[in-house]
Amino acid sequence: MTEAPVLTIDGPSGAGKGTVSRLVARRLGWRFLDSGAIYRALAWAARRRGVDLNDADAVARVAGEMELEFICDDDVKVLVDGEDVTDRLQTEECGRIASKIAAYPQVRRALLDKQRAFRRPPGLVADGRDMGTVVFPDAPYKVFLTASAEERARRRYLQLKAQGLDVNLDQIIKDLEERDRRDREREESPLVPAKDAVVIDSSDLSIDEVVDRVLALLPETVKSSSGATASSGSGGEDQLRRN
């Protein structure tokens, strides 16, 4: 039996891959996997259980035990052990912890099967940092979405300000640069474009422009069989710049 097709969209934090991936999945009628949310969910679950975050084996055990579910409506809800934790995963602290534990080889291995289980018909759009290199290396369609560090930090700043949080742009830039360095230099699954990925810089593009560029990479036969819809006209620039 032929496996369901996969489109991977990898890239650093703030490049807009989450928003783009959700819209592409919606246009294609495919399933959606946000691997970043999985690591944030694990960060939340490990803290909730009082696990020592410096103990890689203990965190990996939590990864194997937690029950994870995505509910995709207009927005994506993340449930851990049946509890909706979506809003709790958006804090900067949760992001820092997620980046830290994502560097543990034991944790990445423990979550591998959970991520691959999302590959089901009619297809999957997988958003992350190593989707095209490690999790789905055989994916027929791969994108690496990036943007300048300054632009990514600005997007994150606006997103957090919109949530009513008191944030500092310089600190966000510093955190992003540190997270980028950690992601690039980790031994297990470093953040690099897959050799067969198409690189798209979203710095000066609207969300609709990025979505259209991604969809243009897929053969017409795939889009027609999926019933891909026309451009959503999502008013793109502002929405992209908040992700």
BALOBA-1460 file (C-alpha; in Angstrom, 3 decimals):
// residues 243
<rec num="1" residu="m" x="0.000" y="0.000" z="0.000"/>
<rec num="2" residu="t" x="1.362" y="3.433" z="-1.026"/>
<rec num="3" residu="e" x="2.073" y="5.731" z="1.895"/>
<rec num="4" residu="a" x="0.262" y="9.054" z="2.157"/>
<rec num="5" residu="p" x="2.195" y="11.952" z="0.584"/>
<rec num="6" residu="v" x="4.020" y="14.362" z="2.882"/>
<rec num="7" residu="l" x="4.970" y="17.999" z="2.453"/>
<rec num="8" residu="t" x="7.577" y="19.090" z="5.010"/>
<rec num="9" residu="i" x="8.046" y="22.748" z="5.930"/>
<rec num="10" residu="d" x="11.111" y="23.286" z="8.113"/>
<rec num="11" residu="g" x="12.782" y="26.458" z="9.313"/>
<rec num="12" residu="p" x="13.793" y="28.555" z="12.310"/>
<rec num="13" residu="s" x="11.411" y="30.099" z="14.821"/>
<rec num="14" residu="g" x="9.506" y="33.105" z="13.500"/>
<rec num="15" residu="a" x="9.868" y="32.301" z="9.799"/>
<rec num="16" residu="g" x="6.098" y="31.903" z="9.463"/>
<rec num="17" residu="k" x="6.102" y="28.158" z="8.895"/>
<rec num="18" residu="g" x="3.300" y="27.476" z="11.389"/>
<rec num="19" residu="t" x="0.811" y="29.799" z="9.710"/>
<rec num="20" residu="v" x="1.888" y="28.743" z="6.221"/>
<rec num="21" residu="s" x="1.699" y="25.045" z="7.072"/>
<rec num="22" residu="r" x="-1.812" y="25.340" z="8.508"/>
<rec num="23" residu="l" x="-3.087" y="27.246" z="5.476"/>
<rec num="24" residu="v" x="-1.449" y="24.885" z="2.993"/>
<rec num="25" residu="a" x="-2.912" y="21.893" z="4.835"/>
<rec num="26" residu="r" x="-6.345" y="23.536" z="4.777"/>
<rec num="27" residu="r" x="-6.086" y="24.335" z="1.052"/>
<rec num="28" residu="l" x="-5.080" y="20.738" z="0.268"/>
<rec num="29" residu="g" x="-7.459" y="19.130" z="2.741"/>
<rec num="30" residu="w" x="-4.484" y="17.305" z="4.300"/>
<rec num="31" residu="r" x="-3.637" y="16.547" z="7.921"/>
<rec num="32" residu="f" x="-1.363" y="18.906" z="9.837"/>
<rec num="33" residu="l" x="1.529" y="18.237" z="12.210"/>
<rec num="34" residu="d" x="3.110" y="21.007" z="14.284"/>
<rec num="35" residu="s" x="6.214" y="19.347" z="15.704"/>
<rec num="36" residu="g" x="7.150" y="22.492" z="17.612"/>
<rec num="37" residu="a" x="3.909" y="22.201" z="19.553"/>
<rec num="38" residu="i" x="4.838" y="18.611" z="20.398"/>
<rec num="39" residu="y" x="8.082" y="19.733" z="22.042"/>
<rec num="40" residu="r" x="6.304" y="22.590" z="23.810"/>
<rec num="41" residu="a" x="3.660" y="20.129" z="25.007"/>
<rec num="42" residu="l" x="6.408" y="17.886" z="26.344"/>
<rec num="43" residu="a" x="8.031" y="20.864" z="28.091"/>
<rec num="44" residu="w" x="4.715" y="21.641" z="29.764"/>
<rec num="45" residu="a" x="4.069" y="17.984" z="30.695"/>
<rec num="46" residu="a" x="7.558" y="17.516" z="32.147"/>
<rec num="47" residu="r" x="7.231" y="20.625" z="34.321"/>
<rec num="48" residu="r" x="3.727" y="19.607" z="35.371"/>
<rec num="49" residu="r" x="5.088" y="16.262" z="36.578"/>
<rec num="50" residu="g" x="7.984" y="17.895" z="38.416"/>
<rec num="51" residu="v" x="10.615" y="16.221" z="36.259"/>
<rec num="52" residu="d" x="14.207" y="17.479" z="36.395"/>
<rec num="53" residu="l" x="14.596" y="19.167" z="32.989"/>
<rec num="54" residu="n" x="18.322" y="18.442" z="33.062"/>
<rec num="55" residu="d" x="17.621" y="14.697" z="33.234"/>
<rec num="56" residu="a" x="17.303" y="13.691" z="29.579"/>
<rec num="57" residu="d" x="16.199" y="10.124" z="30.353"/>
<rec num="58" residu="a" x="13.436" y="11.326" z="32.676"/>
<rec num="59" residu="v" x="12.138" y="13.798" z="30.087"/>
<rec num="60" residu="a" x="12.249" y="11.056" z="27.435"/>
<rec num="61" residu="r" x="10.091" y="8.840" z="29.661"/>
<rec num="62" residu="v" x="7.484" y="11.594" z="29.842"/>
<rec num="63" residu="a" x="7.626" y="11.843" z="26.043"/>
<rec num="64" residu="g" x="6.809" y="8.158" z="25.747"/>
<rec num="65" residu="e" x="4.001" y="8.274" z="28.290"/>
<rec num="66" residu="m" x="2.087" y="11.451" z="27.447"/>
<rec num="67" residu="e" x="-1.008" y="11.257" z="25.277"/>
<rec num="68" residu="l" x="-1.015" y="13.922" z="22.586"/>
<rec num="69" residu="e" x="-3.843" y="15.084" z="20.335"/>
<rec num="70" residu="f" x="-4.264" y="17.889" z="17.808"/>
<rec num="71" residu="i" x="-7.741" y="19.239" z="17.078"/>
<rec num="72" residu="c" x="-7.751" y="21.254" z="13.867"/>
<rec num="73" residu="d" x="-10.668" y="23.634" z="13.398"/>
<rec num="74" residu="d" x="-10.133" y="27.294" z="12.518"/>
<rec num="75" residu="d" x="-7.249" y="27.178" z="14.968"/>
<rec num="76" residu="v" x="-5.196" y="24.235" z="16.195"/>
<rec num="77" residu="k" x="-5.810" y="23.019" z="19.731"/>
<rec num="78" residu="v" x="-3.245" y="20.869" z="21.541"/>
<rec num="79" residu="l" x="-4.398" y="18.371" z="24.147"/>
<rec num="80" residu="v" x="-1.997" y="16.661" z="26.554"/>
<rec num="81" residu="d" x="-3.486" y="13.751" z="28.478"/>
<rec num="82" residu="g" x="-6.924" y="15.069" z="27.505"/>
<rec num="83" residu="e" x="-6.309" y="18.634" z="28.747"/>
<rec num="84" residu="d" x="-6.333" y="21.627" z="26.392"/>
<rec num="85" residu="v" x="-2.961" y="23.307" z="26.933"/>
<rec num="86" residu="t" x="-2.847" y="25.391" z="23.745"/>
<rec num="87" residu="d" x="-2.552" y="28.802" z="25.407"/>
<rec num="88" residu="r" x="0.000" y="27.602" z="27.948"/>
<rec num="89" residu="l" x="2.395" y="26.569" z="25.188"/>
<rec num="90" residu="q" x="2.803" y="30.102" z="23.812"/>
<rec num="91" residu="t" x="5.002" y="31.622" z="26.536"/>
<rec num="92" residu="e" x="8.651" y="32.448" z="25.938"/>
<rec num="93" residu="e" x="9.610" y="30.268" z="28.914"/>
<rec num="94" residu="c" x="7.863" y="27.260" z="27.409"/>
<rec num="95" residu="g" x="9.672" y="27.913" z="24.133"/>
<rec num="96" residu="r" x="13.060" y="28.072" z="25.856"/>
<rec num="97" residu="i" x="12.424" y="24.807" z="27.699"/>
<rec num="98" residu="a" x="11.217" y="23.151" z="24.498"/>
<rec num="99" residu="s" x="14.388" y="24.211" z="22.685"/>
<rec num="100" residu="k" x="16.506" y="22.861" z="25.547"/>
<rec num="101" residu="i" x="14.886" y="19.425" z="25.740"/>
<rec num="102" residu="a" x="14.699" y="19.144" z="21.949"/>
<rec num="103" residu="a" x="18.495" y="18.885" z="21.988"/>
<rec num="104" residu="y" x="18.331" y="15.603" z="23.930"/>
<rec num="105" residu="p" x="18.815" y="12.626" z="21.555"/>
<rec num="106" residu="q" x="16.708" y="10.414" z="23.857"/>
<rec num="107" residu="v" x="13.789" y="12.829" z="23.610"/>
<rec num="108" residu="r" x="13.951" y="13.154" z="19.829"/>
<rec num="109" residu="r" x="13.995" y="9.369" z="19.464"/>
<rec num="110" residu="a" x="11.079" y="8.985" z="21.893"/>
<rec num="111" residu="l" x="8.950" y="11.413" z="19.877"/>
<rec num="112" residu="l" x="9.857" y="10.052" z="16.443"/>
<rec num="113" residu="d" x="7.123" y="7.413" z="16.242"/>
<rec num="114" residu="k" x="4.511" y="9.846" z="17.598"/>
<rec num="115" residu="q" x="5.300" y="12.241" z="14.765"/>
<rec num="116" residu="r" x="5.386" y="9.598" z="12.043"/>
<rec num="117" residu="a" x="1.980" y="8.316" z="13.171"/>
<rec num="118" residu="f" x="0.443" y="11.523" z="11.766"/>
<rec num="119" residu="r" x="1.207" y="10.289" z="8.226"/>
<rec num="120" residu="r" x="-2.230" y="9.166" z="7.099"/>
<rec num="121" residu="p" x="-4.380" y="9.739" z="3.983"/>
<rec num="122" residu="p" x="-5.092" y="11.928" z="2.197"/>
<rec num="123" residu="g" x="-1.720" y="13.519" z="3.028"/>
<rec num="124" residu="l" x="0.259" y="15.394" z="5.672"/>
<rec num="125" residu="v" x="1.805" y="18.853" z="5.970"/>
<rec num="126" residu="a" x="4.524" y="18.588" z="8.621"/>
<rec num="127" residu="d" x="5.906" y="21.753" z="10.212"/>
<rec num="128" residu="g" x="9.128" y="21.674" z="12.213"/>
<rec num="129" residu="r" x="12.897" y="21.819" z="12.171"/>
<rec num="130" residu="d" x="13.878" y="18.301" z="11.060"/>
<rec num="131" residu="m" x="10.761" y="17.085" z="9.268"/>
<rec num="132" residu="g" x="12.494" y="16.771" z="5.901"/>
<rec num="133" residu="t" x="15.842" y="15.548" z="7.186"/>
<rec num="134" residu="v" x="14.955" y="13.061" z="9.938"/>
<rec num="135" residu="v" x="11.259" y="12.463" z="10.542"/>
<rec num="136" residu="f" x="10.133" y="12.173" z="6.911"/>
<rec num="137" residu="p" x="13.337" y="11.924" z="4.845"/>
<rec num="138" residu="d" x="11.383" y="10.218" z="2.042"/>
<rec num="139" residu="a" x="8.831" y="13.046" z="1.762"/>
<rec num="140" residu="p" x="8.382" y="13.926" z="-1.914"/>
<rec num="141" residu="y" x="7.870" y="17.649" z="-1.245"/>
<rec num="142" residu="k" x="10.158" y="19.683" z="1.023"/>
<rec num="143" residu="v" x="10.410" y="23.371" z="1.871"/>
<rec num="144" residu="f" x="12.837" y="25.255" z="4.117"/>
<rec num="145" residu="l" x="11.212" y="28.541" z="5.139"/>
<rec num="146" residu="t" x="13.443" y="31.232" z="6.569"/>
<rec num="147" residu="a" x="13.630" y="34.991" z="7.253"/>
<rec num="148" residu="s" x="16.163" y="37.386" z="8.704"/>
<rec num="149" residu="a" x="16.706" y="37.224" z="12.475"/>
<rec num="150" residu="e" x="15.595" y="40.845" z="12.847"/>
<rec num="151" residu="e" x="12.345" y="40.235" z="10.985"/>
<rec num="152" residu="r" x="11.619" y="37.041" z="12.906"/>
<rec num="153" residu="a" x="12.205" y="38.822" z="16.216"/>
<rec num="154" residu="r" x="9.927" y="41.671" z="15.154"/>
<rec num="155" residu="r" x="7.134" y="39.227" z="14.312"/>
<rec num="156" residu="r" x="7.459" y="37.515" z="17.663"/>
<rec num="157" residu="y" x="7.493" y="40.888" z="19.457"/>
<rec num="158" residu="l" x="4.246" y="41.948" z="17.757"/>
<rec num="159" residu="q" x="2.642" y="38.597" z="18.489"/>
<rec num="160" residu="l" x="3.430" y="38.803" z="22.199"/>
<rec num="161" residu="k" x="2.424" y="42.462" z="22.440"/>
<rec num="162" residu="a" x="-0.918" y="41.556" z="20.854"/>
<rec num="163" residu="q" x="-1.374" y="39.059" z="23.672"/>
<rec num="164" residu="g" x="-0.932" y="41.884" z="26.183"/>
<rec num="165" residu="l" x="2.491" y="40.725" z="27.362"/>
<rec num="166" residu="d" x="5.261" y="43.072" z="28.438"/>
<rec num="167" residu="v" x="8.183" y="42.107" z="26.193"/>
<rec num="168" residu="n" x="11.536" y="43.533" z="25.181"/>
<rec num="169" residu="l" x="12.579" y="43.386" z="21.518"/>
<rec num="170" residu="d" x="16.309" y="43.229" z="22.291"/>
<rec num="171" residu="q" x="15.730" y="40.253" z="24.601"/>
<rec num="172" residu="i" x="13.668" y="38.504" z="21.955"/>
<rec num="173" residu="i" x="16.459" y="38.978" z="19.411"/>
<rec num="174" residu="k" x="18.956" y="37.586" z="21.918"/>
<rec num="175" residu="d" x="16.717" y="34.587" z="22.679"/>
<rec num="176" residu="l" x="16.174" y="33.900" z="18.972"/>
<rec num="177" residu="e" x="19.876" y="34.007" z="18.189"/>
<rec num="178" residu="e" x="20.602" y="31.651" z="21.091"/>
<rec num="179" residu="r" x="17.847" y="29.275" z="19.984"/>
<rec num="180" residu="d" x="19.140" y="29.370" z="16.390"/>
<rec num="181" residu="r" x="22.662" y="28.571" z="17.570"/>
<rec num="182" residu="r" x="21.444" y="25.674" z="19.738"/>
<rec num="183" residu="d" x="19.313" y="24.293" z="16.916"/>
<rec num="184" residu="r" x="22.137" y="24.494" z="14.380"/>
<rec num="185" residu="e" x="24.834" y="23.032" z="16.610"/>
<rec num="186" residu="r" x="23.006" y="20.146" z="18.317"/>
<rec num="187" residu="e" x="24.380" y="16.718" z="17.409"/>
<rec num="188" residu="e" x="20.953" y="15.111" z="16.996"/>
<rec num="189" residu="s" x="18.869" y="16.499" z="14.105"/>
<rec num="190" residu="p" x="20.489" y="19.937" z="13.642"/>
<rec num="191" residu="l" x="18.482" y="22.671" z="11.932"/>
<rec num="192" residu="v" x="19.635" y="22.499" z="8.307"/>
<rec num="193" residu="p" x="17.728" y="22.448" z="5.022"/>
<rec num="194" residu="a" x="17.242" y="19.003" z="3.523"/>
<rec num="195" residu="k" x="19.438" y="18.607" z="0.443"/>
<rec num="196" residu="d" x="16.339" y="18.313" z="-1.732"/>
<rec num="197" residu="a" x="14.377" y="21.129" z="-0.053"/>
<rec num="198" residu="v" x="13.348" y="24.346" z="-1.785"/>
<rec num="199" residu="v" x="14.453" y="27.369" z="0.296"/>
<rec num="200" residu="i" x="11.973" y="30.261" z="0.559"/>
<rec num="201" residu="d" x="12.850" y="33.534" z="2.324"/>
<rec num="202" residu="s" x="9.652" y="35.028" z="3.757"/>
<rec num="203" residu="s" x="11.210" y="38.292" z="4.996"/>
<rec num="204" residu="d" x="9.460" y="40.472" z="2.420"/>
<rec num="205" residu="l" x="6.583" y="38.202" z="1.411"/>
<rec num="206" residu="s" x="2.942" y="38.186" z="2.463"/>
<rec num="207" residu="i" x="1.404" y="35.009" z="3.781"/>
<rec num="208" residu="d" x="-0.579" y="34.452" z="0.572"/>
<rec num="209" residu="e" x="2.573" y="34.834" z="-1.511"/>
<rec num="210" residu="v" x="4.385" y="32.199" z="0.557"/>
<rec num="211" residu="v" x="1.415" y="29.815" z="0.488"/>
<rec num="212" residu="d" x="1.150" y="30.170" z="-3.293"/>
<rec num="213" residu="r" x="4.886" y="29.523" z="-3.725"/>
<rec num="214" residu="v" x="4.649" y="26.381" z="-1.612"/>
<rec num="215" residu="l" x="1.603" y="25.075" z="-3.465"/>
<rec num="216" residu="a" x="3.306" y="25.778" z="-6.797"/>
<rec num="217" residu="l" x="5.890" y="23.117" z="-5.896"/>
<rec num="218" residu="l" x="3.261" y="20.365" z="-5.919"/>
<rec num="219" residu="p" x="2.235" y="18.705" z="-9.185"/>
<rec num="220" residu="e" x="-1.174" y="19.643" z="-10.515"/>
<rec num="221" residu="t" x="-2.229" y="16.002" z="-10.218"/>
<rec num="222" residu="v" x="-1.629" y="16.112" z="-6.453"/>
<rec num="223" residu="k" x="-3.480" y="19.399" z="-6.003"/>
<rec num="224" residu="s" x="-6.419" y="18.343" z="-8.137"/>
<rec num="225" residu="s" x="-6.775" y="14.995" z="-6.374"/>
<rec num="226" residu="s" x="-6.676" y="16.821" z="-3.032"/>
<rec num="227" residu="g" x="-9.210" y="19.397" z="-4.163"/>
<rec num="228" residu="a" x="-6.863" y="22.285" z="-3.380"/>
<rec num="229" residu="t" x="-8.802" y="25.534" z="-3.069"/>
<rec num="230" residu="a" x="-7.981" y="28.895" z="-4.536"/>
<rec num="231" residu="s" x="-6.047" y="31.524" z="-2.593"/>
<rec num="232" residu="s" x="-7.738" y="32.315" z="0.684"/>
<rec num="233" residu="g" x="-6.921" y="36.036" z="0.431"/>
<rec num="234" residu="s" x="-6.057" y="35.954" z="4.136"/>
<rec num="235" residu="g" x="-4.761" y="39.447" z="4.213"/>
<rec num="236" residu="g" x="-1.572" y="38.000" z="4.426"/>
<rec num="237" residu="e" x="1.236" y="40.224" z="5.529"/>
<rec num="238" residu="d" x="0.074" y="40.938" z="9.057"/>
<rec num="239" residu="q" x="-0.833" y="37.330" z="9.752"/>
<rec num="240" residu="l" x="2.534" y="36.061" z="8.532"/>
<rec num="241" residu="r" x="4.468" y="38.605" z="10.529"/>
<rec num="242" residu="r" x="2.880" y="37.384" z="13.768"/>
<rec num="243" residu="n" x="4.225" y="33.816" z="13.311"/>
